[in-house]
Structures are given as C-alpha cells and as structure tokens.
C-alpha cells in the first residue's frame, strides 16, 4: 500500500490527468462501440426449448415468425395488397402476412370464413402480421411509420424492443440528471465543504463511465444493464469516497502536513473500503451464476463497476483532494446534519419490542412473498395501440411448433388435437392448408418451404390469450406435451408465450441457487471480518428480513411483481445494504471493549446512524430515480424495489439489530476471537454521562467525521482549518 500511496501522492497531477483522459476515451470512443441488446429472449439458456427452436427455425425456414402487428385504417383490398408489397420491400422486414395468405381474395369475402377474414380485415381496416429482423426493430418501425404515417398503430414484441431502443440511453441519462443534484444536495448538507460532493461524484462518476466503456470487450450488454448498472454503481460505492475523505480530514489534525495525512488516510481507510467493496462484490458475483444470462450480464458489469470505483477512490480521489484541498478549505461550512446522540437511548429502550414486532412481520411476510403474482416479461400492461388492435381484431398470440417431418398422418392428428384446445383460434400447417394426402413434392417451393424444412415440419398456432398468463403458460405445456405424445422429445416450440414460459422455469431455478450462494459468500466474508461464527448470523437475518418485507409488499397491495426484478434486487439488496449492519456491528464490537452492553449500543447508535442514513438515502434516491426516469416496466419495478430495499434495512439495522446484539451479547466472547469485552459493572450503564464515555467512542454532530474504522470529532477540526 505504501508504494501505491507514494506514487499517487508524488504523481497526483499525472494520476488525475490519466484518469480523466481514460474517462473521455472510454466514454466517447469505446462506449460508442458497445452494442445494446434489447431482446430478453437472447438471454435464455442455450439449452432452453425456445432458444433451440428459434435457432432451428432460422436454419430451416425462410419465413420468419411475425413479431409486429401493423393496423392501417380505411383501405380497400387492393390498397391492402399494395401496402403489403410496400412493407415487404422495406429494409429490416423479413416477411409480411395478410388476408391473401389465408383466404382466396378472388372470391367475395362474404362467402369466406368470416372469423378468418376478421383476423386480418375488419370495418375497412387492415391488420398486417410483420416479421422484423432481430436488431432492426427501431429502424424498421420508423420506416413503417414513414411509409404509412404517424397515425399507424403498431404492437408486438418488436415494437416493445423498438421503444426500449429509443429510450434506454436517454432514460439512463435522465435518471442520472435526477440523481446527481439530489446526491449533491444531501452531501452538501451532511459534509462541511461546498465542493467536496462534486469531487466525490467525479471520482465515482469517472469509474462508472470507464466501466461502461470497458463493455466494448464483451461486445454488447442488455438495455436493463445499461439502465441499472451505472446508477447502482454510483449509489453503492459513493461511501468509499466519503470514507477516504473523512479519514484524511481526521489525520490532518495530527499529521505534519497534508501529504502525510493523505498517506495515513489511504492506509487507514483501505481495510474499511475493501471490506465494504468485497461484501458488495460477492453479492453481485452471485448474479453471474444465473442460467438466465441477464444475471451474468448485469453481475459482471456491477462487479467491474465496484472494482473500478474502489481503484478510483484509492488513486484518483486522493490525488484530486490534495490538488484541490485549498479550495476545499476555503469553502468550509458547518454541518447541517442533526445530532443523533440521543437516538441511541431511544433505540435501546425500544429494542426488544421492535425486535418482537420484526419477528412477527417476518412470520407474516416470509410466506407472503412466496405467494406473489409474478410476471416474467418486460411488461404486463399493453400499450394504447395494442389495446386498440386487440379490441378490433382480437388478441392474436402466435406460437410456432416444430415436429419431425417424418409422418404427415401424425402431424394431421396432432393439429386436430391442438385445434380442439381451449383458446386456440387457428392452426396453420401443411396438413391443414394442403392436406396430409398430397405429397409436398407436388407443390411449389414457396408453399412447401413455408411448412417443411430439411428436418422439421412447422405448425403455426394462434390463440386469443395474452403473451403472459397462467392460461398462456398452460397452453404452452399442453401443446408441448401433446406433441411429445406423437413425436417424442424431439419437438420444439417458440413464440412470446413459449419464450416467457422458458424464462419462468429458468429464473425460478436460478432463485434457489443465487439466494443460497449469496448468503454463504457473505457469511464467510463476515465471519472472516468479525473473527466470529456467530456474529454474521444476526447481520444476515436482519437484511434478509428487510428483503422479505420488501418483497411481501406487492402481495399485500395486490400488484404483480416482475420476477427478474425480484431475483436481481434480492441479491442487490443483500450485497449493498449489508454494509449498514457491518458498520453498526464493527462500532459496537469496538465500543463494547470499553463500555457495558447498553451504553456501548447507545454510543454506537450515535456513531452509526448518520453514516447509514446517508448511504440508505442515496441508494433509495438512486432506485426511485430509475423508476421515475424509465418507461420500461421492468426497470421501473427494479427501481421501486431498490428504493424500498434501501430504506427498510435503514430501519431494521438501527432498531432491530441492536436488540439482536443485546440478546447474543453474552455468547459473543465465546464465539469470537479476541472479543475482549468490557467486564466492569453494568448497574448504571444507562446513566453514564458524556464525560464518562471513552474518547474512542465519542461521536460528533457532523456526518463528516463518520468512518467504518474510526470515529472522531470534526467540530474542532473544522474550526482549526
């Protein structure tokens, strides 16, 4: 560490300049080359049935699966045919289906199957089924509107992806624009310098921008990662900058000069910052073990982000503080943070009742959060355009089933069974359109290739169900099981409902793995840090309790919960907020060496509340900023969960954890290496005066003085400066 600190301090201008150049380079050159993936289906495991189906269909069939509905008002049949031709000629559109593909338009529509006609042409309005190429959603939908006019209504998965493409970057910027001023305001009120908050944000912001640029080495990231990762990185690692800065101000009181003070600060804060970073990192590492690859996508980005924030705080920040320290001193002001010394007494008095209430809440919330109504797609609320199309033409949910093209008789029987299923409105296959008795080789390539590939026969199934519902998933199960009865396990299916069904089964299994690994990893880190096998248990239980309460709220409010948000936020909440419990416990163990149990807790609460309050508020604001800035329901849901997930641990750590520590206090010395607890009388511990409190346990009014490893008084410091 000495070598690093010596280099940073001696070459501070070089360090600051180098980091700023890297930031510009990675932001404006590398990040512009990072691909953004807006298709959640791409993150399904390679062995998922729908993933294999999509790849197989791409290999064996020319005609793509429709993913966009286009409604055009007041058109004749001839005009509809012209529009179909114009649409098919647009770049990025692979296929267009309309009325002429399902009925003989040379005959009067009155003598045709009216239900079939109404699916595509009704009240003089035409509905085209369009297949847009992967990655072309935004450009293709814009070309459609340029061709047909802004009043043209569109719906479908491609439209949702196009909206995500248009809004992802701008909404991330919007969230940062909401978040940054609020963080600056909070830090200005809590610190003792007007410009310190800007230095903190520059250090963490540079790390966040560099992290985004490093994604070029992965090729692409999901739009969810783009929206969430930078905000979370900023929120969870801001403490690192605060710890170092506060340690530096403390050491200025005794060091011979600022250079010496910074060297001591870097050494002093390294352990605290590293411990904080490691717990967060291991919480995020668990995401990388998910089979649903959005987890690894986000987990890798967050892990890199925390590492880069740590590096920035141990290199760029010390150099920047030394360069700007004169300006920091000139802009000093008193801290506006209230005094929390009295909070400790209140917390200790109500600790046991609060603990009992928390246990009761856990008993209620743990089973409740398991009963949530989950959604697995990006949105369970149709757009206005989708609602209009569904009301006029009916819901058209498309699923493609592929079976071996070995037996047309079995294929015909299978199609009959599927057609008889509830909510199935139409089944298109070779046997339903041509007939099982007519050999494919007798027909044109165009007709034959629509239904038969080299190895598979394609059956297109339409239903009146939404993309996602219990009935939709039941239909997927029924279709797959029925097809397996005829053709064995060599059957494949895809489509939005099938894709979401596979996503559901994947993330449900991921939940069990991720939760267990997160808890085990954090337990081991805490056991190593505290040198105890007992102390990590209440810390983890308190944070888990906050997660159960957080996830139970949607159940009690009757709202659905996006499962990916539930899975990711559970991990994020554990990794990011466990620091609150660590800080309180570390301060308690330190104070307990010199004070009886209740007095140690009182002093600890006064030390801890300001730090935890600021950390929790910043993370909560980050979450709610995401929710306010985004129109994507998945990102909104994650933002709300993150915001709540920051505030609930704030309450439980400060009210429930002290009671937990009191209950196990007598066991801690027997389960902890070198606990060295105070052994004096505790008869008058709650009446101990301020003067009787050991100097090491003194806490000041300002948040500026708070550190995980040390507490000190900054009031005199500010005056001296």
C-alpha positions in Angstrom: 0.0 0.0 0.0 2.9 2.3 0.8 4.2 2.1 -2.7 0.8 2.9 -4.2 0.2 5.8 -1.9 3.7 7.2 -2.5 3.2 7.1 -6.3 -0.3 8.6 -6.1 0.8 11.4 -3.9 4.0 12.2 -5.7 2.4 12.0 -9.2 -1.0 13.4 -8.3 -1.3 15.6 -11.4 -0.3 12.7 -13.6 -2.9 10.4 -11.8 -5.7 12.9 -12.2 -4.9 13.7 -15.8 -4.6 10.0 -16.7 -7.9 9.1 -15.2 -9.7 12.0 -16.8 -8.2 11.0 -20.2 -9.3 7.4 -19.7 -12.8 8.6 -18.8 -13.0 10.6 -22.0 -11.5 7.8 -24.1 -13.8 5.1 -22.7 -16.9 7.3 -22.8 -16.7 8.8 -26.3 -14.8 6.2 -28.2 -15.2 2.8 -26.6 -18.7 3.1 -25.3 -20.0 4.2 -28.7 -18.9 0.8 -30.0 -20.8 -1.2 -27.3 -23.8 -3.0 -28.6 -27.0 -2.8 -26.7 -29.3 -5.8 -26.7 -33.0 -5.2 -26.3 -34.2 -8.7 -26.7 -34.6 -10.6 -23.4 -35.1 -13.8 -25.3 -31.5 -13.8 -26.3 -30.6 -14.3 -22.6 -32.3 -17.6 -22.2 -30.0 -20.5 -21.7 -28.7 -22.1 -25.0 -30.5 -25.4 -24.0 -33.9 -23.8 -23.4 -36.5 -25.3 -25.8 -37.5 -22.0 -27.2 -33.8 -21.0 -27.8 -33.2 -24.2 -29.8 -36.5 -23.7 -31.6 -35.5 -20.1 -32.7 -32.1 -21.2 -34.0 -33.6 -24.3 -35.8 -36.4 -22.2 -37.4 -33.8 -19.7 -38.6 -31.8 -22.5 -40.2 -34.7 -24.5 -41.8 -37.3 -21.9 -42.8 -37.1 -18.8 -44.8 -40.3 -17.2 -43.5 -39.7 -15.6 -40.1 -42.1 -15.6 -37.1 -44.3 -12.4 -37.0 -43.4 -10.1 -34.2 -45.2 -6.9 -35.1 -48.9 -6.1 -35.9 -49.5 -3.1 -38.2 -53.0 -1.6 -38.4 -53.9 0.7 -41.3 -57.3 2.5 -41.4 -59.7 2.8 -44.3 -58.1 0.7 -47.0 -59.6 -1.4 -49.8 -58.5 -5.0 -50.6 -56.4 -3.7 -53.5 -54.8 -1.0 -51.3 -54.1 -3.6 -48.7 -52.2 -5.7 -51.2 -50.2 -2.7 -52.3 -49.4 -1.8 -48.7 -48.3 -5.5 -48.1 -45.9 -5.2 -51.1 -44.5 -1.9 -49.9 -44.0 -3.2 -46.4 -42.2 -6.4 -47.6 -39.8 -4.1 -49.6 -38.7 -2.1 -46.5 -35.2 -2.8 -45.2 -35.3 -4.8 -42.0 -38.6 -6.6 -42.7 -38.3 -10.3 -43.4 -41.9 -11.3 -44.1 -45.4 -9.8 -44.3 -48.6 -11.8 -44.0 -52.1 -10.6 -44.7 -55.6 -11.7 -45.8 -54.5 -13.1 -49.1 -52.3 -15.6 -47.3 -55.2 -17.3 -45.5 -58.2 -16.9 -47.9 -58.9 -16.7 -51.6 -59.4 -12.9 -52.1 -60.6 -13.5 -55.7 -63.9 -14.8 -54.2 -66.3 -12.4 -52.3 -65.3 -12.0 -48.7 -68.9 -12.7 -47.7 -68.5 -16.4 -48.7 -65.2 -16.8 -46.9 -64.6 -18.0 -43.3 -65.6 -14.8 -41.6 -63.5 -15.5 -38.5 -60.5 -15.9 -40.7 -61.3 -12.7 -42.6 -61.9 -10.7 -39.4 -58.4 -11.6 -38.2 -56.9 -9.5 -41.0 -59.6 -7.2 -42.4 -62.4 -5.7 -40.5 -64.5 -2.5 -40.8 -62.4 -1.4 -43.7 -59.2 -1.6 -41.6 -56.3 -3.9 -42.4 -54.0 -5.7 -39.9 -50.7 -6.9 -41.3 -48.5 -9.5 -39.5 -44.9 -8.4 -39.9 -41.7 -10.2 -39.2 -39.0 -7.7 -38.3 -35.3 -8.8 -38.3 -33.5 -9.1 -35.0 -31.7 -5.9 -34.2 -33.7 -3.9 -36.7 -36.7 -3.2 -34.5 -36.2 0.6 -34.1 -35.2 1.3 -37.6 -37.9 -0.9 -39.2 -40.7 0.5 -37.1 -39.6 4.0 -38.0 -39.6 3.1 -41.7 -43.1 1.7 -41.3 -44.4 5.0 -39.8 -42.6 7.0 -42.5 -44.4 4.9 -45.2 -47.8 4.7 -43.6 -48.0 7.8 -41.4 -47.7 8.6 -37.7 -51.3 7.6 -37.1 -50.5 4.0 -38.0 -50.9 1.7 -34.9 -48.3 -1.0 -34.2 -48.0 -3.6 -31.4 -46.0 -6.7 -30.6 -42.6 -7.7 -29.2 -40.7 -5.8 -32.0 -42.5 -2.6 -31.1 -41.6 -3.0 -27.4 -38.0 -3.6 -28.3 -38.0 -0.6 -30.6 -39.4 1.6 -27.7 -36.6 0.2 -25.5 -34.0 1.1 -28.1 -35.3 4.6 -28.4 -35.5 5.3 -24.7 -32.7 3.2 -23.0 -29.8 5.7 -23.2 -31.9 8.8 -22.8 -33.7 7.4 -19.7 -30.4 6.4 -18.1 -29.2 10.0 -18.6 -32.5 11.3 -17.3 -32.1 9.1 -14.1 -28.6 10.4 -13.6 -29.8 14.0 -14.0 -32.4 13.4 -11.3 -30.0 11.5 -9.1 -26.8 13.7 -9.2 -28.4 17.0 -8.0 -30.1 15.2 -5.1 -26.9 13.5 -4.1 -25.0 16.7 -4.2 -27.7 18.4 -2.1 -27.6 15.7 0.5 -23.8 15.6 0.7 -23.7 19.4 0.9 -25.9 19.3 3.9 -24.0 16.4 5.5 -20.4 17.4 4.8 -18.5 20.6 5.8 -17.4 21.8 2.3 -19.4 23.0 -0.7 -17.2 21.4 -3.3 -16.4 18.0 -1.7 -19.6 16.4 -3.1 -18.5 17.3 -6.6 -15.1 15.7 -6.0 -16.8 12.5 -4.7 -19.2 12.3 -7.7 -16.3 13.0 -10.1 -14.3 10.0 -8.7 -17.3 7.6 -8.8 -18.7 9.0 -12.0 -15.4 8.6 -13.8 -15.3 4.9 -12.6 -18.9 4.4 -13.9 -18.1 5.9 -17.3 -14.9 3.9 -17.6 -16.9 0.8 -16.7 -19.4 1.4 -19.4 -16.6 1.8 -21.9 -15.0 -1.5 -20.9 -18.1 -3.3 -22.0 -16.7 -3.0 -25.5 -14.6 -6.0 -24.7 -17.8 -8.0 -24.1 -19.3 -6.8 -27.3 -22.7 -5.9 -26.0 -24.8 -5.5 -22.9 -28.5 -5.6 -22.2 -30.6 -2.5 -22.1 -31.5 -3.4 -18.5 -27.8 -3.5 -17.5 -27.3 -0.1 -19.2 -30.2 1.4 -17.3 -29.4 -0.1 -13.9 -25.7 -0.7 -13.5 -24.3 2.8 -13.7 -26.9 4.1 -11.2 -26.3 1.3 -8.8 -22.5 1.6 -9.1 -22.8 5.3 -8.2 -25.1 4.6 -5.3 -23.3 1.7 -3.6 -19.7 3.0 -4.0 -20.2 6.6 -3.0 -19.4 5.6 0.6 -15.8 4.7 -0.5 -15.1 8.3 -1.4 -16.6 9.6 1.8 -14.6 7.2 4.0 -11.3 8.2 2.5 -12.1 11.9 2.6 -13.1 11.8 6.2 -10.1 9.8 7.2 -7.9 12.4 5.5 -9.6 15.2 7.5 -9.0 13.3 10.7 -5.3 12.7 10.1 -4.8 16.4 9.2 -5.3 17.2 12.9 -2.1 15.3 13.9 0.0 14.8 10.7 2.8 17.2 9.9 1.3 18.1 6.5 -1.4 17.2 4.1 0.8 14.7 2.2 1.5 12.8 5.4 -2.2 13.0 6.3 -3.3 11.5 3.0 -0.7 8.7 3.2 -2.1 7.8 6.6 -5.7 8.1 5.4 -5.1 5.8 2.4 -3.6 3.2 4.7 -6.2 3.7 7.4 -9.3 3.5 5.1 -8.0 0.7 2.8 -9.3 -2.0 5.1 -12.8 -0.4 5.6 -13.3 0.4 1.9 -12.0 -3.0 0.8 -14.3 -4.8 3.3 -17.3 -2.8 2.1 -16.4 -3.5 -1.6 -15.9 -7.2 -1.1 -19.4 -7.7 0.5 -21.0 -5.8 -2.3 -18.9 -7.7 -5.0 -19.8 -11.1 -3.6 -23.4 -10.2 -3.6 -23.1 -9.2 -7.3 -21.0 -12.3 -8.1 -24.0 -14.5 -7.3 -25.8 -12.9 -10.3 -23.1 -14.3 -12.6 -24.2 -17.8 -11.7 -27.7 -17.4 -13.1 -28.7 -19.6 -16.0 -30.8 -16.7 -17.3 -28.0 -14.8 -18.8 -29.3 -11.3 -17.9 -27.9 -12.2 -14.5 -24.3 -12.7 -15.6 -24.7 -9.7 -17.9 -25.6 -7.4 -15.1 -23.4 -9.1 -12.5 -20.2 -8.8 -14.5 -20.9 -5.1 -15.1 -21.6 -4.4 -11.4 -18.6 -6.3 -10.2 -16.4 -4.4 -12.7 -18.0 -1.2 -11.6 -17.4 -1.7 -7.9 -13.7 -2.7 -8.5 -13.2 0.4 -10.7 -14.8 2.6 -8.0 -12.5 1.1 -5.4 -9.5 1.8 -7.7 -10.7 5.3 -8.4 -11.1 6.1 -4.7 -7.6 4.8 -3.9 -5.9 6.6 -6.7 -7.8 9.5 -8.4 -9.6 10.7 -5.3 -6.5 11.2 -3.0 -4.7 13.0 -5.8 -7.7 15.2 -6.6 -8.2 16.1 -2.9 -4.6 17.1 -2.5 -4.8 19.2 -5.6 -8.0 20.9 -4.6 -7.5 20.9 -0.8 -7.0 24.7 -0.6 -10.4 25.2 -2.3 -12.0 22.6 0.0 -10.8 24.6 3.0 -12.0 27.9 1.5 -15.5 26.5 1.0 -15.9 25.1 4.5 -19.3 25.4 6.2 -20.8 23.9 9.3 -22.5 20.6 9.0 -26.3 20.7 8.9 -26.6 17.1 9.9 -28.6 16.8 13.1 -27.2 15.3 16.3 -28.1 11.7 16.8 -26.6 11.2 20.2 -29.9 10.9 21.9 -31.2 8.3 19.3 -29.1 5.6 21.0 -31.0 5.8 24.2 -34.4 5.6 22.5 -33.2 2.7 20.3 -32.0 0.7 23.3 -35.2 1.3 25.2 -37.5 0.1 22.4 -35.1 -2.5 21.0 -36.8 -5.6 22.4 -40.4 -4.5 21.4 -39.1 -3.6 18.0 -37.4 -7.0 17.8 -40.6 -8.8 18.7 -42.5 -6.8 16.0 -39.9 -7.6 13.4 -40.1 -11.3 14.2 -43.9 -11.1 13.8 -43.5 -9.3 10.5 -41.1 -11.9 9.3 -43.6 -14.7 10.2 -46.2 -12.9 8.1 -44.0 -11.6 5.2 -41.9 -14.7 4.6 -44.8 -16.9 3.3 -46.5 -13.8 1.8 -43.5 -13.0 -0.5 -43.6 -16.6 -1.8 -47.3 -16.1 -2.8 -46.6 -13.1 -5.1 -48.2 -13.0 -8.6 -45.2 -12.8 -10.8 -44.7 -11.6 -14.4 -41.7 -12.6 -16.4 -41.8 -10.3 -19.4 -40.9 -6.6 -19.6 -44.5 -5.5 -19.2 -47.8 -6.9 -18.3 -49.7 -3.8 -19.4 -50.5 -3.4 -23.1 -49.9 -0.1 -24.8 -52.8 2.1 -26.1 -52.0 0.9 -29.6 -52.0 -2.7 -28.6 -55.3 -2.3 -26.7 -56.9 -0.7 -29.8 -55.7 -3.5 -32.1 -56.8 -6.2 -29.6 -60.3 -4.7 -29.2 -60.8 -4.5 -33.0 -59.2 -7.7 -34.3 -58.9 -9.8 -31.1 -55.7 -10.9 -29.4 -53.5 -12.9 -31.7 -50.9 -14.8 -29.8 -48.6 -16.7 -32.1 -46.7 -19.9 -31.2 -44.6 -22.0 -33.6 -44.4 -25.7 -33.0 -41.8 -27.8 -34.9 -42.0 -31.6 -35.1 -40.0 -34.1 -37.2 -41.3 -34.1 -40.8 -41.5 -37.8 -40.9 -45.2 -38.6 -40.6 -47.9 -36.3 -42.1 -50.6 -38.6 -40.6 -49.4 -37.9 -37.1 -49.0 -34.3 -38.0 -52.6 -34.1 -39.1 -53.8 -35.8 -35.9 -51.7 -33.5 -33.7 -53.1 -30.4 -35.4 -56.6 -31.7 -34.7 -55.8 -32.1 -31.0 -54.3 -28.7 -30.8 -57.2 -27.1 -32.6 -59.5 -28.6 -30.0 -57.6 -27.0 -27.1 -59.2 -24.1 -25.3 -58.3 -20.6 -26.6 -56.7 -21.9 -29.8 -58.3 -19.9 -32.7 -56.4 -21.2 -35.7 -53.7 -23.9 -36.6 -51.8 -23.5 -39.8 -49.7 -26.4 -41.1 -49.2 -28.3 -44.3 -51.9 -30.8 -43.4 -54.5 -28.1 -42.5 -53.8 -25.9 -45.6 -53.0 -28.5 -48.2 -53.9 -31.9 -46.8 -52.0 -34.9 -45.5 -52.7 -36.9 -48.6 -50.9 -34.6 -51.1 -47.1 -35.1 -51.2 -45.1 -31.9 -50.7 -43.0 -32.5 -53.8 -46.2 -32.0 -55.9 -46.4 -28.4 -54.8 -44.3 -25.3 -55.5 -41.2 -24.5 -53.4 -42.9 -21.4 -52.0 -45.8 -23.3 -50.5 -43.7 -26.3 -49.4 -41.0 -24.3 -47.8 -43.5 -22.4 -45.6 -44.2 -25.6 -43.7 -41.3 -28.1 -44.3 -37.6 -27.7 -43.7 -34.9 -30.3 -44.0 -35.7 -32.0 -40.7 -38.8 -30.3 -39.3 -42.4 -29.5 -40.1 -43.7 -26.2 -38.9 -47.1 -25.7 -37.3 -48.2 -22.2 -36.5 -50.7 -21.9 -33.6 -52.8 -18.8 -32.9 -54.6 -18.2 -29.6 -56.7 -15.4 -28.1 -54.6 -15.4 -24.9 -52.2 -12.6 -23.8 -48.5 -13.3 -24.2 -48.2 -13.9 -20.5 -50.7 -15.5 -18.1 -51.3 -18.8 -16.3 -53.6 -19.9 -19.1 -50.9 -18.9 -21.7 -48.3 -21.0 -19.9 -50.8 -23.9 -19.6 -51.3 -23.8 -23.3 -47.6 -24.0 -23.9 -47.4 -27.0 -21.6 -50.3 -28.7 -23.3 -49.0 -28.1 -26.8 -45.6 -29.4 -25.9 -46.8 -32.5 -24.0 -49.4 -33.4 -26.8 -46.7 -33.0 -29.4 -44.4 -35.2 -27.4 -47.0 -38.0 -27.3 -46.9 -38.1 -31.1 -43.2 -37.3 -31.9 -41.3 -37.9 -28.6 -38.9 -35.4 -27.1 -37.7 -34.2 -30.5 -40.2 -31.3 -30.6 -39.5 -27.6 -30.4 -41.6 -24.5 -29.8 -41.1 -20.8 -29.7 -43.1 -17.6 -29.6 -43.6 -15.0 -27.0 -45.6 -17.2 -24.6 -43.2 -20.1 -25.1 -40.2 -17.8 -24.6 -41.6 -16.4 -21.4 -42.5 -19.9 -20.1 -38.9 -20.9 -20.5 -37.8 -17.7 -18.8 -40.2 -18.5 -15.9 -38.8 -22.0 -15.4 -35.2 -20.7 -15.7 -35.4 -17.9 -13.2 -37.3 -19.9 -10.7 -34.4 -22.4 -10.5 -31.9 -19.5 -10.5 -33.6 -18.0 -7.4 -32.7 -21.0 -5.3 -29.1 -21.1 -6.4 -28.5 -17.4 -6.3 -30.0 -16.9 -2.8 -28.1 -19.7 -1.2 -24.7 -18.7 -2.8 -25.2 -15.1 -1.8 -25.9 -15.9 1.8 -23.0 -18.4 2.0 -20.5 -16.0 0.4 -21.5 -13.0 2.6 -21.5 -15.2 5.7 -17.9 -16.3 5.0 -16.7 -12.8 4.4 -18.4 -11.6 7.6 -17.0 -14.5 9.6 -13.5 -13.6 8.4 -14.0 -9.9 9.1 -15.5 -10.3 12.6 -13.5 -13.4 13.5 -16.7 -14.9 14.7 -19.1 -17.7 13.5 -22.0 -16.2 15.5 -22.0 -12.5 14.7 -22.7 -12.9 10.9 -26.0 -14.7 11.6 -27.9 -11.7 13.0 -26.4 -9.4 10.4 -27.7 -11.6 7.6 -31.0 -12.3 9.2 -31.8 -8.6 9.6 -31.0 -7.9 5.9 -33.0 -11.0 4.9 -35.9 -9.7 7.0 -35.8 -6.4 5.1 -35.8 -8.4 1.8 -38.9 -10.5 2.9 -40.8 -7.3 3.9 -39.8 -5.6 0.7 -41.0 -8.4 -1.5 -44.2 -9.0 0.5 -45.5 -5.5 -0.1 -46.6 -6.3 -3.7 -48.6 -9.3 -2.3 -50.4 -7.2 0.3 -51.1 -4.4 -2.2 -52.4 -6.9 -4.8 -49.9 -5.9 -7.5 -47.8 -8.3 -9.7 -44.1 -8.4 -9.3 -41.7 -8.8 -12.3 -39.7 -11.9 -11.4 -36.4 -10.7 -12.8 -36.6 -7.6 -10.7 -37.4 -9.7 -7.7 -34.4 -12.0 -8.3 -31.9 -9.3 -9.1 -33.0 -6.9 -6.3 -32.9 -9.6 -3.7 -29.2 -10.1 -4.5 -28.5 -6.4 -4.8 -30.3 -5.5 -1.6 -28.3 -8.1 0.3 -24.9 -7.1 -1.2 -25.5 -3.3 -1.0 -27.2 -2.9 2.4 -25.2 -5.5 4.4 -22.7 -2.6 4.9 -25.2 -0.9 7.2 -25.2 -3.9 9.6 -21.4 -4.3 9.3 -20.8 -0.7 10.3 -23.1 -0.8 13.3 -21.6 -4.2 14.4 -18.0 -3.1 14.0 -18.6 0.0 16.0 -20.4 -2.0 18.6 -17.6 -4.5 19.0 -15.1 -1.7 19.3 -17.2 0.2 21.9 -18.1 -3.0 23.8 -14.4 -3.4 24.7 -14.7 -0.2 26.9 -18.3 0.0 27.8 -21.2 -2.1 29.2 -23.6 -3.5 26.7 -26.4 -0.9 26.7 -24.1 2.1 26.9 -22.0 0.6 24.1 -25.1 0.3 22.0 -26.1 3.9 22.8 -22.8 5.3 21.7 -22.7 3.0 18.7 -26.1 4.3 17.5 -24.9 7.9 17.7 -21.9 6.9 15.6 -23.7 4.8 13.1 -27.0 6.5 12.3 -25.5 9.4 10.2 -23.5 7.0 8.0 -26.3 4.6 7.5 -28.8 7.3 6.9 -26.8 9.0 4.1 -25.9 5.6 2.5 -29.5 4.5 2.6 -30.9 7.7 1.3 -28.5 7.9 -1.6 -29.3 4.3 -2.6 -33.0 4.9 -2.2 -32.9 8.0 -4.3 -31.0 6.1 -7.0 -33.7 3.4 -7.1 -36.6 5.9 -7.2 -34.7 8.0 -9.8 -34.6 4.9 -12.0 -38.3 4.4 -11.6 -39.2 8.0 -12.3 -36.9 8.2 -15.4 -37.9 5.0 -17.1 -41.0 4.0 -19.0 -39.9 0.3 -19.1 -41.9 -1.6 -16.5 -39.0 -4.0 -15.7 -36.7 -1.1 -14.9 -39.4 0.8 -13.1 -40.1 -2.3 -10.9 -36.4 -2.8 -10.2 -36.1 0.9 -9.2 -39.0 0.8 -6.8 -37.7 -2.4 -5.2 -34.2 -0.9 -4.9 -35.6 2.3 -3.3 -37.7 0.4 -0.8 -34.8 -2.1 -0.3 -32.5 0.7 0.8 -34.9 2.3 3.3 -36.1 -0.9 5.0 -32.6 -2.0 6.1 -32.1 1.5 7.4 -35.0 1.0 9.8 -34.2 -2.6 10.8 -30.5 -2.2 11.2 -31.0 0.8 13.6 -33.9 -0.7 15.5 -33.8 -4.4 15.3 -30.1 -5.3 15.1 -29.2 -3.6 18.4 -31.8 -5.8 20.1 -30.3 -8.9 18.4 -26.8 -7.9 19.6 -28.1 -7.4 23.1 -29.7 -10.9 23.1 -26.5 -12.6 22.0 -24.0 -10.3 23.8 -23.0 -12.9 26.4 -22.4 -15.5 23.7 -20.1 -13.3 21.5 -17.0 -13.6 23.7 -17.2 -17.4 23.4 -17.7 -17.4 19.6 -15.4 -14.5 18.6 -11.6 -14.4 18.5 -10.2 -11.8 20.9 -13.5 -10.1 21.6 -12.1 -8.6 24.9 -15.4 -7.3 26.1 -15.7 -4.8 29.0 -16.0 -6.7 32.2 -17.0 -3.9 34.6 -20.3 -3.3 36.4 -23.3 -2.5 34.2 -25.6 -1.4 37.0 -25.6 2.2 36.0 -24.6 1.8 32.4 -27.6 3.7 31.0 -26.9 6.7 33.2 -23.3 7.1 32.2 -22.5 10.7 31.4 -20.9 12.0 28.3 -17.7 12.7 30.3 -17.5 9.0 31.3 -17.7 7.9 27.7 -14.3 6.7 26.4 -12.7 9.1 23.9 -12.6 6.3 21.3 -16.4 6.2 21.5 -17.1 9.9 21.1 -19.2 10.9 18.1 -19.7 14.4 16.8 -22.6 16.1 15.2 -21.4 16.1 11.6 -21.5 13.3 9.2 -18.1 14.4 8.0 -16.5 12.5 10.9 -18.0 9.1 10.2 -15.8 6.2 9.2 -16.2 2.5 9.3 -12.9 2.1 11.1 -12.7 5.2 13.2 -14.9 7.8 14.9 -13.5 11.2 15.7 -14.7 14.7 16.4 -14.6 17.1 13.4 -16.0 20.1 15.2 -12.7 21.3 16.4 -11.1 20.2 13.2 -13.3 22.5 11.1 -12.5 25.4 13.4 -8.8 24.8 13.2 -8.9 24.6 9.5 
